[in-house]
Amino acid sequence: MARNTVGSSNMLSGELFVEEGLITQEQLEQARAKQQEVGGTEAISSILIQLGMIDERDKVRATGKMWGVPFVDASSVEPPDEALESLEGKLAKRFGVLPLERLDDKLTVAMSKPLDIFLIDEIRLATGLEIEPMIGVEKDILDAIVRHYNLESNVVEALSGALRDFQLDQESGGHVDIGSDDDEDGDGEIGDDDAPIVRLASLIINQAVTDRASDIHCEPRKDGMVVRYRIDGVLMETMRLPRKVVAPLTNRMKIMSNMDIAEKRAPQDNRISAVISGKPYDFRVSTLPTVYGEKVVMRVLDKSGINVGLERLGFLPDNLAKVQDMAARSYGIILVTGPTGSGKSTTLYSILNQISDGQNNIITIEDPVEYELDGINQCGVNNKAGMTFAAGLRAMLRQDPDVIMIGEMRDNETATIAMEAALTGHLVLSTLHTNDAPSAATRLIDMEVEPFLISSSIIGVMAQRLVRQICPHCKEPETIHRDQLIRYGFPINPNFAEETGGSLTVFKGAGCEKCKQTGYKGRTGIHELMMLNDAIRDEILKKSASHQIRQLAVEGGMKTLQMDALMKILMGVTTIDEVLRVVYA
C-alpha cells in the first residue's frame, strides 16, 4: 500500500476537519482563537476535542487520511480466527495491535501508530508475515484485543495462579510476602511481581480499569473477601477470595497507598497514581474497620476522561444552549444539584474547560481535588489546618479571581460569601445536595441564607442524574403501550401516540459479550435546568415552597428530569427500567 511519508509529529490542519464536514469554518476560527489564548502550542485537534466539536475517532480518521492510511473502527470489526492466531494475545496487547485479516503471507493489523516502522518490524519478526497497517483509536483497539483474545478469562486464570502460588507458599511454611515499598513509586505502571499477593492486587486493579469500573470494593466477610466493581453506577460481584488472603491483600493495598499497616482500628485514606496501558490513573483509597477486617474502597479516576465537552454530556439542544449561555456570563452563580455519583463534578469541570481561555484567573476549592486541570488553580480542603470551604473562599477572593468553583455549599458562611462574590463581579460555580432544581432555593433558605442574596445572585440551577445507555451492539426494538408510561408517572399527554392506537416503539439491550450481558454500556446525563426569571425571583423573596417555584419554572420552559428522561427513552438512548431505577427510586 502506497502511503504518504509523513512523520508522526505533523500537526493536523484544521481545514481538513472542515473539508470532512466535521466542523464549520466558524467553529474552526473559534478553536484557533482559543489556541492562541492558551499559548498557541497545543494542536488544533486537541482544542477541537476539548471544545466538544469533534471526538477522538474523528481525529484519528482525519489523521489516517492525512497520512494515507485507511481507518478502521476496531470496536465493530470481527477478525477471523486465522488472523487472530497469527499473533499471540499477550504480544497483541504489548504491541497494541489487533490482527484484522490474513491473506497468504500478509497480515493486516489495526494500530494507533501506523507510521512506527520499529513497531511494525517487531510485529513482522513475531509473525513472520508482511504487515499492512490500518489506523484506529487506541482505546478501541485495546478493548478489542481484550475481547477477541478472551483476555478476561486469562485474568481469571492468572488470578487462580496467584491464589495457587499463595497457597503453596503457605503450605511450605513460607512467609506472607506482601511486596516491598519499592514496588510502587507513586507514578509507575501497576504490574505483576513475583510475590503472589502483589500479583493478586495488581490483577484486581488492572481488571477494574479494563471493565471501566468507577469503584473497587474489597469487602471482608466471615468466610473470605468479596471483590465488587461499580460499573456504570451498579455494583457487580467480580470474585470471591479465601479468608487467608484477606489480611495480606489489605496490607498490600495499604502499602501501595502509603498507609500505616499497623493501624487497623481507625479509618485511613490516601491516593495511588499509576499508568495503566499507557493512560494515567489516580486511585483514591479509603479503608474502614469492619467486624471481619478492613474494607478497602478505591475510586478509579481516569485523568484522561475528564476533558469532556459540554456537547457530550447528554444535553438536549435547548438545555445545551442555556448552559453555554450561563457559562458565558461574567458574574452570577451556577448551581448543579443531585445525589453523590450523579456527575456533578464532571459537568462543572466541563464548564471550566470551556471557560478556560488563558485570559482569566480560575480558582477552585474542592474536598478533595479529584482531577488536576491545566491552567486552573486548585485548592484542597484541609479542616485540620483551618482550610475550610469558607476560609479558602475568603482567601481566594484576595487572589483577583474571575471564576471561582466551590466543591460544595455546605453551610451558611460558605454560601453567603459565594453569593456576595457573585454580586461583586465573579462567576461562581458550585454544587448543592438537593433532589431537583427548584428545591435549591428552599435548601439555601433553610441554611439561613438571605432570600435577597439568593434571588439576586443565582443565574440558573441544574439538577442531574446519570442513566445507563443501551448497548449499541445488542440494541433491539420493543413495543409498549403509552399506558405503561402513564402508569409509571411519566409526564405525557393521554392522547400521545393516538395515531398508532397508543403503541410505541422503544428500545432495550438484549445482552451480549460486549456489555457483559447487562444490555447497557456507558452512561449519559438527564437534566433539569431552571433559569431564574423575575417571577421565580419574586417567589424566592417570599420564601415560597419548592412546588410553587417548580410550577413557575415549568411554565417558563423548564423540562423536568422526568420530561428529559422520557425524551431519551423515546430517542432510544436508555430504557424505562433504568429511568425508574435512577429517577423514581
N, C-alpha and C positions, 0 to 999 in steps of 0.2 A: 504494500500500500504506500503510495506516494503521500508525503505529508510535509508541511512547511517546517523548515529547520529553525523554529523559533524557540528561544530559551525560555525556561520556566519563569524567569524574572520579569518577562514582559508584562506590562500593565494592560488590562482590558480597556479598550476605548469605550467611552460612554455612548458614542454613536452606534456602536454595534447593538446595544440593547434597544435603541430607538429603531434601528433597521429591523430587528426581530419582532417589533411590536410589543415589547415587554413594558416599555415606559414611553411617555410622551417627551417631546423636546422641552416642554415646560418643566417636567419633573427632573430631567437631566440638568437643566440650569439651576434648579433648586438644590440638587445634590452637589453641583460644582461650587455653589455659594457656600454650602456647609463645609465642603472640603477645604476651601480657603480659610474659613473661620477657624478650623482646627489645626491649621498649620500647613496644609497642602501636601503632606507626606503620605496620608492614608489613601489607599487605592479607591477609585470611584466606585468599583463594585462593592467594596466593604461599606462605603457610605450608603449606597442604594439599599443594601441589606438592612443596615441599621434603621433606615427610614421606613422599612417595610414595603418598599416599592418592587423589589424582586426577592426571590428566595435563593437558597444555596444551589438548588437544582438548575435554576435559570442561569446562575453564574457559571456553573460547570459546563452547561450546554453551550454557552457562548464562548467559553474558553476553548472547548473542543473545536468549535467552528473556526476560531482564530488560528488554532494550531493545525487544522486539517485532520483532526482525529474524531472519528464517529462517537456520538454519545450513546450510552446505554443506561436505561433505568434498571439498576440492579435489584430494586425492590420488587419488580414484577416479572423478571425472567425466570425460566425453569430450565437450567442447564441439563443436558443428558448425562447419564451415568458415565459414559465413556470419557466425557470431558472432565468431570469431577475426579475420576480415577487417575487422570494424568498427573495430578498434583496432590500430595498428602494434605490432609486438613490442617495439621499443625504448621506446615510450610505456607499454605494459603493464608492462614491467619497472620503468620510472621511477616510475609511479604505484603499483606493487604491486597491480595488479588483474587478474583473469582474466575475460574475457568468457565467459558461460555460454550465453546464449540471446538471439536477436534476433527480436522479433515486431513487425512494422510499424516504428513509429518508437521502439520501446522496447528498451533493451539491459539485460539482467540481468547483473550482474557480481559476482564474489566478491572481497571486500576485508576486510582486518583491522580497518579503522576506518570502519565504515559510517555513523557519525554526523558524519564530517568533511565538512561541506557545501562547504567551499572545494575540496577534492579532487574531490568529485562535480561541481562546476561546471566544473573543468578537464577532466574526462573528457567532460562534456556538450559543451563547446566543441570538443574534439578529434574527437568522433564525430558531432556534430550530432544526437544522439539523446537521448531521455529516459533517465535512469539509474535502474535498480531494484537497490539493493544487497542482497547477502546477506553474512553474516559467515562467515569461515573462519580457519583457523590460518595465520599469516603465512608460516611456513616451507613449509607445503604449497602455498600459493598461489604463492610464488616458484619452487618446484621445478616446479610445473605449468606456469608461464609458460615456463620454460626448455625443458620437454619439448614442449609443444604448439606453440610458435613455432619449435622446432628451433634454439634459440639456440646449442646446442653447435656446430652446423655453421657458425653465424655467427662463433663464436670461431675456428674453423679458418680462415674467410675473412679475419678480422681478423689472424690470425697470418700468413697468406700476404701480406696487405697490408703488415704491419710488416716482414717479410723483404724484400719487393719494394722498399719505400722505403729500407731499409738498403742494398740492392744499388745502387739509383740514387745514393745518397749516395756510395758508394764509387767508382762509375764516373765520377761527376762531379768526383772529386778532393776531395770534401768530407771534413771531419774526422769521426772517430767520436764522436758526441755521446752520452755515457752519462748525461746528465742532471746537474743540479746538486744540491748538498746540500740546497737549499731545496725539492726536490720532495717530500720526506717530512719531517714534523715529529715523527715518532715516534708520533703518536696520530691521524693523519689517515686519510682514505679512500685506499686504493690504487687510483688511477685512471689514465686514459690521459694521455699527454703528447704534445707534438709530436714529440719525438725517437723514431725507430723503435725503438731498443733499449730505451727506457723503456716504450714500449707493449708490447713483447715480454715484458719482465719482469713487467709488470702482468697481462698475459694468462695467463701461466703460473701466477701465484699465484691469480688470480680463478677460473681453471678448476679448480684443485685444490680450492678451497673449494666450488665448485658440485658437484664429483664426490665430496664428503665424504672427501677423501683425508686420511690422518693424517700423511703424509710426502711431501715433494717431493725427488726425486733428480735433480740435473743432473750428468750424468756425461760428461766429455770422452773422446772416443775418437780413434782415428787419423784418421778422416775427418770428424769433426764432434762433435756433442754429442747424447746421448740423454737425454730427459726422461721420467722414470718416476714414477708416483704409487703410493703404497701405499694401496689401497682395501680395507677390511675385512680387513686383515692380509696382503694379497697384492700384490706389486709388478706393475704393469701399464705397459707402454710406451705413452706418450701421443704423443710427437712426436720427430722427428729434425731437428736443425738443422745447417746447413753449418758448416764449420770456421772461416770468418772471423767467425762470430758468437760463438765460444766466449769469447775474451778480453774483449770489451766487455760481454757479458752477465754474465760472472763479476764484472767490476768493478762493474757496475751493482748487482748483488745485495750486494756488499761495501759499497758506498756506502750503500745502504738500511739495512744493519746496523751502520753506523758502524765498519767495519773498516778496517784500513790496506791500501789497494790496492797500495802499493809492496812489501809483504811477501808474497812468493809461495812462499817455501821452508818456511814454518812453518805449522802448523795455527792457525786462529783460530775464535773462536765469540762470538756476541752474540745480541741479540734485536731483533725488529721488533714494534711494536704498531700495529694498524690497525683500522679499522672498515670492514667489507665488507657491503654490503646491509643496513646498519643494525645489524649484530652485531659485537661486539668480538672480535678475534682477537689472539693472540700467535704469533709465529713464532720458534722457537729455531733459529738459523742456525749451521751449522758448515762450515768449509772444510777440505779435506785435499789436500795436494800429491800429484799422481799423475804418471805418465810423460807423459801428454798434456795436463796442465794441472791446475787446481784443481777438485776435485769439491766441489759445494755441496749440502748436505742441509738441508732446512728441516722441522722438526717443527711441524705445524699444531696449535695449542692453541686450541680453541673455549672461550672463557671462560664462555659460557652453557650449555655442555654438561656441566659438572662437577657441577652440583647435581642429582644423580640420587638418587632414593630407593632404599633397600635393596630395596624390593619390585620394582624394575625392572631388577635386575642378573641375573635369570635363576635365582634361588634356588628350589629346590623347597621346598614349605611347611615340612617338618620342619627343613631347614637354615636357612631364614629365621628360624624361631622361635629356633633355637640362637644365631644371630648376634645377634639382638635381645637375647637374654638376656645374651650376653657384653658387648654394648655398655652394658648397664645396670649392670654391676659397677662398684664404686668403686675396686678395685685389681686388679692382676694384669697379665699380658702377653697380648696377642692378636697372633699372627704370621700374616702372609699370605705364602705362598711361590709360586714359579712363575718361569718364564723372563722375560726382558725382553719387554715388549709384551703381557703376559697380563692386564692390567687391575688390577694390584695397587694402584696409586695411586688409581684410581677407587673401588675398594672401601673403602680407608682414608678417602678424602675423604667418601664417603657415610656411613661410620660417624661421622666427626667432625661432619657436618651434623646427624645425628640426636642426637648428644650435646650439641651447642652449644645452650644454652638461656639464655645471658646471665648465668647464675649460677655458672659455673665458669671457671677460667683454663686455656685450652688453648694449648699452645705446641708448635710443630713445628720440626724441623731437617731440611732437605732438601738434596739435591745434584742439580740446582738446584731452586729453588722454581718449579714449573711453573704452578700455578694459585693465584691470590690469593683467599682466602676471608674474607668479612666476619666480624668477631667473633673471629678466631683470630690469634694472634701467630706469625708465620712467620719463620724464620731460614734463611739460606743458608750452605752450607759454603764456606769460603774458606781453603784449605790454606796459601796464601802468607802470609796474615795470622795463621795459627795457629788458625783457627776450624775445627777438625776435628769430626767427629761426637762424639768423646769430650769434647773441650774445650767444645763447645757444650752438650752434655748436662749437664756439671758446672755450667755457668753457669745453665742452665735450672732446675736443682734449687734454686737460690738465689732463684728468682723466684716462689715459692709456687704451683707448678702443681698442677692437679687431674688434667689429662690431658696426656700427652706423646706426640707422634708422632715417630718416628725414621725417616728415609727408608730406611735400610738398616743392618742389623747386619753390619759388615764385619770387625770384629776383636774380640779378646778383651776389650779395655778397654771398648769401647762396650757390648758385650753384658753384661758384668759390672755396669757402672754401671746399665744399664737394669733388670736383674733385681733389684738391690738397691733401686732406686727403686720397683719394683713391690711389693716386700716391705714398704716403709715407707709404703704407703697411696696410691700413684699408679696410675692406669690408663695403661698403656703400649701403644702400637700401633707395629708395625714390620714390615718385610719381610725376607725371607731367601731366598737363591737355592738352593732345593732342588727336585727334581722332584716330590716328593709330601710329604704332611703328616708321615708317620711318620719321614721322613729328617731332619726339622728337629732333633730331639733329638741324633741322632748327629753332625750337622753342627756343632752347638754344642759337643758334647764334643770334636770334632776341633779346634775353636777354643780348646780348653783352658779352657772354662767349667766350673766345678764342677757335677757332676751334681745335688747337693742344691739349688743355685740354680735349675737348670732345672726340676726336678720341683716345687719349691715355688712358683715364680712364674708359670709359664705356665698360662693358663686353657684356651686352645684354639689349634689350628694349622689354617689353611685353605690348601689348595693349589688353584689355579685355572688355567684356560685360557680363551681366547676362541675360539669357533667361529662361523662364518658361519651366519646364519639363511636358511632357504629363502625366496626372494622370494614374497610373498603374491599377486602379480599373475600369476605363471605356475606356481604350485604345482599339481602333479598327482600322483595316487597311482601306485604301482608295487608289484608283488607280488614278494616274495623268500621264500626258504626259510630256516628257522631255522638250517640247517646253515651258511649263509653267515656268520651272526653268530658261531656257534661256531668256525668256521674262522678268522675274523679275531680271535679271542681275547676276544670279549665274554663277561662272566660270566653266562651264562644256564643254566638247567636244561635238559638234553637233552629233557625231556618238555614243555618250554614250547610252547604252541600246538598241543598234540596233537589237540585237537578239530577243528582245521582241516587236519589232515594235515601240519602243520609249516609251512604257508604263512602269511605275514604281510603285511599292507598297511602300507607306509611311504610316504614322500613324497619328491619331488625337484622341482627347478625346471627347467622346460623351457628357460628363457632367453627374455627379452623386452627391449624397448627400455628399460624402467624399471630393469632390473638389468644393462644393457649386455651381454646375452646370457650372463651368467655363471650365472644360476639362483639367485643369492644376493643378499640385500640386508640390510645391518646385521649386527651380531654380538651374541651373548649369552654368558654365562659358564657353564662347567661347573665344579663344585666338589667338593672332598673335605674335609670338616670333621671333624677329630679333636678331640673334647673329652677332656681328661685326666681319668681316673678313678684310683682307688687302685692298680689292677693295672698300669696304664701307668706310673704314677709309680715303682712298685717296679722295673719293668724298666729305667727310665731310671737309677735309682740303681745298678743292676747293670751299667750300660753295655752293655745288650743290643743286638743287631743290629736294624736297622730292620725287617727282615721279621718278627721276633718281636713288635715293637711294633705292626706293621700287623695281624697276626693277632688280637691282643687288641683293637685298635680296631674291627675288623670285627665281632668277637663282641659288642662293646659298642654296635653300631648304626651305625658309620660306613659311609657309602656311598662307595665309591672313585670316582675320576674316571671309570673305565670304566662303573661302575654308573650314575652320574649322566648320562653321555653316552648310554647305552643308553635311559634313560628319555626323554631329549629326542629321540632318533631315533624311538621308538615314539609320542611325542606329536606328531610331525610338525614339530618345531622346526628340526632340522638333518638332515644325511644321513650315511650310513655313511662315504662317501668323505671328507667333511670331518672327521669324528672321527678317522679313520685318519691324515689329514694332520697333525692338531694333536696328538693324544694318543699315537699309536703311532709317529710319525715318528722 
